[in-house]
Amino acid sequence: MKYLITDDSKLARLSLLKSLQPYIKNDEIYQATNGLEAIEIMKTHKVDIIFLDLTMPIMNGYETLPKILEINPDAKVIVVSADIQDKAKNIVINLGAQLHIKKPINKKKMQEIINILA
């Protein structure tokens, strides 16, 4: 499996990575600080699961999500955001995200996500 963690906050990326660590073996994990970087990574690596923040500079998650799915329609996108309003959730689900999760994600929540994606 290949994972991509996209968030402009280094702390948020590291926190998510830490909660993901128990569930990965020899998997590849990429990190991006904005949507444009995420798209470039998607073009060169067939990423299976993407954790995507909504509020980022250069290209936000709303703009990035459809482009990710154009590159790899089979990718599973989990939006991880502090914006947990119903409007935001409905938009990202309609754009093709599998889940919309409030950040930060702890190990218990990551287990739930892994179970849903399995």
N, CA, C and O atoms as a DFTB+ gen file, in Angstrom:
472 C
 N C O
     1  1       0.829      -1.185       0.000
     2  2       0.000       0.000       0.000
     3  2       0.873       1.248       0.000
     4  3       1.987       1.254       0.524
     5  1       0.341       2.286      -0.594
     6  2       1.006       3.585      -0.579
     7  2       0.043       4.593       0.023
     8  3      -1.133       4.647      -0.337
     9  1       0.565       5.391       0.949
    10  2      -0.219       6.389       1.661
    11  2       0.336       7.776       1.362
    12  3       1.530       7.943       1.111
    13  1      -0.546       8.764       1.392
    14  2      -0.151      10.156       1.246
    15  2      -0.847      10.969       2.329
    16  3      -2.072      10.954       2.446
    17  1      -0.054      11.673       3.111
    18  2      -0.579      12.555       4.153
    19  2      -0.361      13.985       3.670
    20  3       0.773      14.413       3.455
    21  1      -1.462      14.717       3.503
    22  2      -1.385      16.080       2.982
    23  2      -1.958      17.057       3.993
    24  3      -3.158      17.062       4.269
    25  1      -1.076      17.883       4.539
    26  2      -1.484      18.895       5.521
    27  2      -0.371      19.929       5.582
    28  3       0.807      19.571       5.550
    29  1      -0.727      21.205       5.668
    30  2       0.298      22.236       5.743
    31  2       0.972      22.294       7.109
    32  3       2.027      22.911       7.250
    33  1       0.382      21.668       8.103
    34  2       0.960      21.638       9.440
    35  2       1.852      20.414       9.620
    36  3       1.387      19.278       9.527
    37  1       3.124      20.650       9.874
    38  2       4.050      19.538      10.110
    39  2       3.610      18.730      11.320
    40  3       3.680      17.501      11.307
    41  1       3.161      19.411      12.358
    42  2       2.693      18.735      13.567
    43  2       1.506      17.814      13.254
    44  3       1.451      16.687      13.746
    45  1       0.577      18.281      12.453
    46  2      -0.586      17.465      12.078
    47  2      -0.151      16.252      11.260
    48  3      -0.664      15.151      11.461
    49  1       0.795      16.449      10.337
    50  2       1.289      15.315       9.539
    51  2       1.962      14.278      10.429
    52  3       1.728      13.079      10.274
    53  1       2.792      14.731      11.357
    54  2       3.496      13.805      12.239
    55  2       2.532      13.081      13.176
    56  3       2.711      11.895      13.452
    57  1       1.528      13.775      13.658
    58  2       0.524      13.163      14.524
    59  2      -0.248      12.070      13.778
    60  3      -0.480      10.986      14.312
    61  1      -0.632      12.367      12.560
    62  2      -1.357      11.387      11.758
    63  2      -0.449      10.184      11.441
    64  3      -0.883       9.035      11.515
    65  1       0.783      10.460      11.096
    66  2       1.740       9.403      10.817
    67  2       1.914       8.492      12.033
    68  3       1.960       7.269      11.895
    69  1       2.009       9.084      13.212
    70  2       2.171       8.309      14.446
    71  2       0.968       7.398      14.683
    72  3       1.135       6.251      15.097
    73  1      -0.236       7.894      14.427
    74  2      -1.426       7.063      14.638
    75  2      -1.556       5.985      13.559
    76  3      -2.211       4.966      13.779
    77  1      -0.942       6.202      12.406
    78  2      -0.991       5.230      11.307
    79  2       0.067       4.131      11.443
    80  3      -0.131       3.018      10.957
    81  1       1.174       4.437      12.094
    82  2       2.318       3.516      12.190
    83  2       1.965       2.077      12.574
    84  3       2.498       1.156      11.955
    85  1       1.098       1.833      13.560
    86  2       0.818       0.439      13.936
    87  2       0.158      -0.399      12.837
    88  3       0.135      -1.626      12.934
    89  1      -0.369       0.233      11.809
    90  2      -1.138      -0.478      10.790
    91  2      -0.393      -0.658       9.477
    92  3      -0.938      -1.215       8.524
    93  1       0.840      -0.194       9.421
    94  2       1.607      -0.312       8.195
    95  2       2.808      -1.226       8.412
    96  3       3.358      -1.314       9.509
    97  1       3.189      -1.888       7.356
    98  2       4.354      -2.772       7.420
    99  2       5.456      -2.167       6.558
   100  3       6.163      -1.254       6.986
   101  1       5.593      -2.681       5.350
   102  2       6.598      -2.172       4.420
   103  2       5.972      -1.198       3.431
   104  3       6.449      -1.040       2.307
   105  1       4.903      -0.554       3.865
   106  2       4.187       0.362       2.998
   107  2       4.977       1.647       2.797
   108  3       5.818       2.015       3.617
   109  1       4.690       2.317       1.691
   110  2       5.320       3.600       1.400
   111  2       4.403       4.717       1.888
   112  3       3.186       4.665       1.711
   113  1       5.013       5.726       2.506
   114  2       4.252       6.868       3.003
   115  2       4.889       8.144       2.459
   116  3       6.085       8.383       2.623
   117  1       4.068       8.944       1.816
   118  2       4.511      10.221       1.274
   119  2       3.829      11.335       2.056
   120  3       2.773      11.138       2.657
   121  1       4.454      12.512       2.036
   122  2       3.866      13.664       2.713
   123  2       3.888      14.859       1.768
   124  3       4.826      15.044       0.993
   125  1       2.829      15.666       1.854
   126  2       2.738      16.889       1.071
   127  2       2.243      18.004       1.977
   128  3       1.481      17.760       2.912
   129  1       2.676      19.222       1.698
   130  2       2.282      20.362       2.525
   131  2       1.140      21.172       1.916
   132  3       0.633      22.101       2.544
   133  1       0.735      20.823       0.697
   134  2      -0.394      21.490       0.057
   135  2      -0.912      20.611      -1.083
   136  3      -0.301      19.601      -1.431
   137  1      -2.031      21.008      -1.649
   138  2      -2.654      20.204      -2.697
   139  2      -1.821      20.053      -3.936
   140  3      -1.832      18.991      -4.558
   141  1      -1.090      21.093      -4.318
   142  2      -0.253      21.015      -5.515
   143  2       0.829      19.957      -5.356
   144  3       1.084      19.179      -6.275
   145  1       1.467      19.929      -4.183
   146  2       2.465      18.886      -3.909
   147  2       1.814      17.501      -3.940
   148  3       2.396      16.550      -4.462
   149  1       0.622      17.390      -3.387
   150  2      -0.092      16.105      -3.373
   151  2      -0.346      15.615      -4.792
   152  3      -0.164      14.432      -5.082
   153  1      -0.761      16.503      -5.667
   154  2      -1.041      16.129      -7.055
   155  2       0.229      15.665      -7.749
   156  3       0.206      14.687      -8.496
   157  1       1.333      16.355      -7.510
   158  2       2.607      15.945      -8.111
   159  2       3.016      14.554      -7.626
   160  3       3.506      13.744      -8.412
   161  1       2.820      14.277      -6.351
   162  2       3.126      12.946      -5.822
   163  2       2.206      11.910      -6.459
   164  3       2.653      10.820      -6.816
   165  1       0.940      12.237      -6.601
   166  2      -0.021      11.310      -7.212
   167  2       0.349      10.983      -8.658
   168  3       0.102       9.868      -9.118
   169  1       0.930      11.926      -9.369
   170  2       1.308      11.708     -10.767
   171  2       2.464      10.722     -10.895
   172  3       2.575      10.024     -11.902
   173  1       3.322      10.660      -9.884
   174  2       4.503       9.800      -9.981
   175  2       4.400       8.511      -9.169
   176  3       5.196       7.594      -9.368
   177  1       3.431       8.427      -8.258
   178  2       3.257       7.244      -7.418
   179  2       1.778       6.876      -7.379
   180  3       0.930       7.750      -7.200
   181  1       1.468       5.633      -7.539
   182  2       0.063       5.202      -7.470
   183  2      -0.314       5.048      -5.993
   184  3      -0.204       3.965      -5.418
   185  1      -0.757       6.148      -5.402
   186  2      -1.097       6.169      -3.985
   187  2      -2.490       5.581      -3.796
   188  3      -3.418       5.895      -4.541
   189  1      -2.623       4.719      -2.783
   190  2      -3.891       4.032      -2.525
   191  2      -4.793       4.802      -1.561
   192  3      -6.003       4.891      -1.770
   193  1      -4.195       5.359      -0.502
   194  2      -4.976       6.029       0.544
   195  2      -4.375       7.404       0.806
   196  3      -3.176       7.543       1.048
   197  1      -5.236       8.413       0.751
   198  2      -4.804       9.790       0.949
   199  2      -5.533      10.382       2.140
   200  3      -6.760      10.326       2.212
   201  1      -4.785      10.946       3.071
   202  2      -5.336      11.723       4.169
   203  2      -5.164      13.180       3.759
   204  3      -4.043      13.632       3.527
   205  1      -6.271      13.916       3.670
   206  2      -6.255      15.239       3.059
   207  2      -6.884      16.288       3.970
   208  3      -8.035      16.159       4.387
   209  1      -6.110      17.326       4.268
   210  2      -6.631      18.474       5.004
   211  2      -7.396      19.360       4.025
   212  3      -7.163      19.297       2.818
   213  1      -8.300      20.180       4.535
   214  2      -9.060      21.082       3.673
   215  2      -8.428      22.464       3.550
   216  3      -8.407      23.045       2.465
   217  1      -7.915      22.989       4.654
   218  2      -7.409      24.357       4.662
   219  2      -5.886      24.349       4.542
   220  3      -5.164      24.084       5.503
   221  1      -5.428      24.649       3.326
   222  2      -3.989      24.672       3.046
   223  2      -3.706      25.805       2.065
   224  3      -4.590      26.216       1.313
   225  1      -2.472      26.308       2.073
   226  2      -2.112      27.334       1.080
   227  2      -1.902      26.706      -0.304
   228  3      -1.836      25.484      -0.436
   229  1      -1.803      27.529      -1.296
   230  2      -1.538      27.180      -2.692
   231  2      -2.729      26.464      -3.326
   232  3      -3.311      26.974      -4.283
   233  1      -3.102      25.291      -2.810
   234  2      -4.266      24.567      -3.311
   235  2      -4.912      23.855      -2.132
   236  3      -4.286      23.005      -1.499
   237  1      -6.158      24.196      -1.836
   238  2      -6.819      23.605      -0.670
   239  2      -7.379      22.217      -0.981
   240  3      -7.314      21.747      -2.117
   241  1      -7.916      21.586       0.026
   242  2      -8.428      20.223      -0.125
   243  2      -9.613      20.112      -1.054
   244  3      -9.754      19.112      -1.759
   245  1     -10.478      21.130      -1.070
   246  2     -11.635      21.110      -1.967
   247  2     -11.199      21.099      -3.433
   248  3     -11.813      20.432      -4.265
   249  1     -10.139      21.841      -3.738
   250  2      -9.615      21.886      -5.106
   251  2      -8.831      20.620      -5.443
   252  3      -8.843      20.151      -6.581
   253  1      -8.161      20.084      -4.450
   254  2      -7.265      18.944      -4.652
   255  2      -8.016      17.631      -4.828
   256  3      -7.635      16.809      -5.661
   257  1      -9.064      17.426      -4.066
   258  2      -9.782      16.151      -4.048
   259  2     -10.207      15.672      -5.439
   260  3      -9.902      14.531      -5.786
   261  1     -10.894      16.480      -6.253
   262  2     -11.287      15.970      -7.571
   263  2     -10.098      15.680      -8.476
   264  3     -10.152      14.763      -9.296
   265  1      -9.034      16.447      -8.336
   266  2      -7.848      16.218      -9.164
   267  2      -7.153      14.902      -8.792
   268  3      -6.657      14.183      -9.659
   269  1      -7.128      14.605      -7.504
   270  2      -6.572      13.329      -7.044
   271  2      -7.348      12.170      -7.671
   272  3      -6.757      11.205      -8.158
   273  1      -8.657      12.277      -7.651
   274  2      -9.498      11.194      -8.174
   275  2      -9.472      11.120      -9.700
   276  3      -9.773      10.071     -10.268
   277  1      -9.119      12.212     -10.367
   278  2      -8.896      12.158     -11.819
   279  2      -7.658      11.315     -12.117
   280  3      -7.649      10.512     -13.050
   281  1      -6.622      11.508     -11.316
   282  2      -5.365      10.786     -11.507
   283  2      -5.530       9.320     -11.143
   284  3      -5.066       8.445     -11.874
   285  1      -6.187       9.040     -10.018
   286  2      -6.403       7.662      -9.575
   287  2      -7.823       7.524      -9.029
   288  3      -8.062       7.762      -7.845
   289  1      -8.763       7.138      -9.892
   290  2     -10.157       7.009      -9.458
   291  2     -10.369       5.977      -8.351
   292  3     -11.388       6.011      -7.661
   293  1      -9.413       5.058      -8.176
   294  2      -9.537       4.025      -7.144
   295  2      -8.968       4.447      -5.797
   296  3      -9.082       3.712      -4.816
   297  1      -8.361       5.617      -5.744
   298  2      -7.771       6.095      -4.483
   299  2      -8.870       6.322      -3.454
   300  3      -9.977       6.750      -3.782
   301  1      -8.540       6.027      -2.214
   302  2      -9.466       6.266      -1.109
   303  2      -8.987       7.520      -0.381
   304  3      -7.872       7.574       0.136
   305  1      -9.860       8.523      -0.355
   306  2      -9.503       9.806       0.243
   307  2     -10.251       9.974       1.556
   308  3     -11.477       9.874       1.616
   309  1      -9.482      10.233       2.602
   310  2     -10.041      10.514       3.913
   311  2      -9.715      11.969       4.224
   312  3      -8.549      12.329       4.385
   313  1     -10.737      12.794       4.306
   314  2     -10.535      14.194       4.648
   315  2     -10.405      14.285       6.162
   316  3     -11.261      13.805       6.905
   317  1      -9.318      14.909       6.605
   318  2      -9.037      15.087       8.027
   319  2      -8.952      16.593       8.256
   320  3      -8.001      17.244       7.823
   321  1      -9.946      17.134       8.933
   322  2     -10.043      18.582       9.034
   323  2     -10.617      19.023      10.371
   324  3     -11.353      18.285      11.027
   325  1     -10.265      20.234      10.755
   326  2     -10.886      20.837      11.937
   327  2     -12.281      21.357      11.597
   328  3     -13.093      21.596      12.491
   329  1     -12.556      21.532      10.308
   330  2     -13.871      21.988       9.846
   331  2     -14.807      20.789       9.788
   332  3     -14.766      20.007       8.838
   333  1     -15.651      20.648      10.805
   334  2     -16.540      19.483      10.874
   335  2     -18.002      19.865      10.633
   336  3     -18.915      19.126      11.000
   337  1     -18.208      21.009      10.021
   338  2     -19.566      21.421       9.702
   339  2     -20.187      20.468       8.682
   340  3     -19.487      19.908       7.838
   341  1     -21.490      20.291       8.765
   342  2     -22.190      19.414       7.825
   343  2     -21.965      19.842       6.380
   344  3     -21.836      18.999       5.493
   345  1     -21.918      21.150       6.143
   346  2     -21.709      21.656       4.783
   347  2     -20.380      21.149       4.215
   348  3     -20.328      20.676       3.080
   349  1     -19.314      21.248       5.003
   350  2     -17.999      20.779       4.558
   351  2     -18.026      19.278       4.308
   352  3     -17.509      18.804       3.296
   353  1     -18.623      18.538       5.221
   354  2     -18.706      17.085       5.069
   355  2     -19.460      16.715       3.803
   356  3     -19.003      15.867       3.037
   357  1     -20.607      17.337       3.571
   358  2     -21.401      17.028       2.385
   359  2     -20.648      17.342       1.102
   360  3     -20.716      16.582       0.136
   361  1     -19.931      18.459       1.091
   362  2     -19.170      18.827      -0.114
   363  2     -18.113      17.779      -0.423
   364  3     -18.021      17.315      -1.559
   365  1     -17.303      17.393       0.582
   366  2     -16.214      16.453       0.290
   367  2     -16.728      15.059      -0.041
   368  3     -16.131      14.362      -0.861
   369  1     -17.812      14.648       0.576
   370  2     -18.383      13.339       0.241
   371  2     -18.904      13.374      -1.196
   372  3     -18.721      12.414      -1.945
   373  1     -19.550      14.473      -1.582
   374  2     -20.028      14.609      -2.961
   375  2     -18.884      14.695      -3.964
   376  3     -19.050      14.317      -5.124
   377  1     -17.734      15.184      -3.535
   378  2     -16.564      15.240      -4.400
   379  2     -15.863      13.884      -4.512
   380  3     -15.001      13.700      -5.371
   381  1     -16.231      12.932      -3.643
   382  2     -15.663      11.593      -3.765
   383  2     -14.870      11.084      -2.579
   384  3     -14.315       9.987      -2.646
   385  1     -14.798      11.840      -1.499
   386  2     -14.085      11.356      -0.315
   387  2     -14.855      10.207       0.332
   388  3     -16.086      10.207       0.335
   389  1     -14.136       9.233       0.876
   390  2     -14.774       8.124       1.579
   391  2     -15.242       8.556       2.962
   392  3     -16.321       8.173       3.414
   393  1     -14.412       9.362       3.628
   394  2     -14.701       9.762       5.000
   395  2     -14.311      11.220       5.223
   396  3     -13.449      11.768       4.537
   397  1     -14.968      11.824       6.195
   398  2     -14.622      13.165       6.668
   399  2     -14.469      13.048       8.183
   400  3     -15.449      12.834       8.896
   401  1     -13.243      13.188       8.669
   402  2     -12.913      12.940      10.066
   403  2     -12.383      14.224      10.703
   404  3     -11.635      14.982      10.086
   405  1     -12.789      14.446      11.947
   406  2     -12.270      15.598      12.697
   407  2     -10.840      15.325      13.132
   408  3     -10.525      14.241      13.624
   409  1      -9.980      16.314      12.948
   410  2      -8.615      16.160      13.436
   411  2      -8.507      16.674      14.856
   412  3      -9.284      17.545      15.247
   413  1      -7.589      16.177      15.627
   414  2      -6.594      15.159      15.286
   415  2      -7.172      13.746      15.380
   416  3      -8.190      13.510      16.030
   417  1      -6.492      12.821      14.713
   418  2      -6.894      11.418      14.744
   419  2      -6.025      10.694      15.761
   420  3      -4.797      10.745      15.688
   421  1      -6.665      10.020      16.708
   422  2      -5.910       9.222      17.670
   423  2      -5.850       7.770      17.171
   424  3      -6.427       7.442      16.134
   425  1      -5.159       6.917      17.906
   426  2      -4.981       5.525      17.471
   427  2      -6.307       4.781      17.376
   428  3      -6.497       3.970      16.470
   429  1      -7.222       5.047      18.299
   430  2      -8.523       4.377      18.274
   431  2      -9.303       4.770      17.010
   432  3      -9.895       3.916      16.352
   433  1      -9.298       6.047      16.682
   434  2      -9.999       6.520      15.484
   435  2      -9.341       5.954      14.236
   436  3     -10.030       5.603      13.277
   437  1      -8.006       5.860      14.239
   438  2      -7.308       5.286      13.082
   439  2      -7.711       3.828      12.898
   440  3      -7.873       3.378      11.764
   441  1      -7.876       3.084      13.982
   442  2      -8.310       1.696      13.878
   443  2      -9.682       1.637      13.201
   444  3      -9.913       0.783      12.346
   445  1     -10.580       2.530      13.575
   446  2     -11.900       2.585      12.944
   447  2     -11.785       2.874      11.444
   448  3     -12.479       2.258      10.635
   449  1     -10.920       3.798      11.085
   450  2     -10.723       4.137       9.684
   451  2     -10.175       2.950       8.910
   452  3     -10.665       2.636       7.826
   453  1      -9.171       2.294       9.453
   454  2      -8.572       1.128       8.797
   455  2      -9.634       0.032       8.614
   456  3      -9.685      -0.608       7.563
   457  1     -10.472      -0.183       9.620
   458  2     -11.536      -1.196       9.506
   459  2     -12.531      -0.843       8.411
   460  3     -12.985      -1.722       7.677
   461  1     -12.871       0.429       8.295
   462  2     -13.813       0.853       7.260
   463  2     -13.212       0.671       5.874
   464  3     -13.906       0.258       4.944
   465  1     -11.919       0.977       5.729
   466  2     -11.276       0.896       4.426
   467  2     -10.944      -0.529       4.001
   468  3     -10.742      -0.799       2.817
   469  1     -10.890      -1.433       4.963
   470  2     -10.500      -2.820       4.650
   471  2     -11.563      -3.550       3.838
   472  3     -11.384      -4.720       3.497
